[in-house]
């Protein structure tokens, strides 16, 4: 009976820890490229998320969203911290990102120690 009670305590502590970590877990949104958020000579799309502004330690994962099975931005890209002190999705080959391209963006807001 005591072993079961000990496991229950361990499970409770683990649940509390996981819940605490989940409160700072990744968040997500869909970035739609517009003429207003294109920058870098139209090669990038600026992410206008207040939690990411001035946060060089954030972790960003962006994946293209297809439309009818077609990727509207079939170029290599990355998440790039830019001169505006914001993150952006940036085409690595220098090709302009087309208006209407969609990206699923997941991010974790890390704080600098």
Phi, psi and omega in degrees: 000322181292324178297320179296319179295320178295318178295323178296320178294317178298317179298319179296314179297317179298319179297318179295318180295316180295320178297319177296318178294324181293335179293338176249022183290173181296151176240164181214157176202170176253123177270121175256123180286124178234168176295333180286328183258002174283144181207189177057047184057039178070012181270346181225162177236119186282133177273114183261070180244115184306323181293339180266341181296135181060025181240085181289345182268001180295155176248124185240133173231118181240137176228142180290148176254125181277152176242115184054039178080005182246133176275114182289350177229076184277052182235153175292138183217166175216171170265128191229128175275120192249177185297341177279006184061036177225163175272153176215162170261126194232126176286123183287336183268008177079006179277139178298141174279127182288140175300133181100348176297145183240143176225134170275120183246123174248138181215154174236126181273100175269145178254139177290138181280000000 
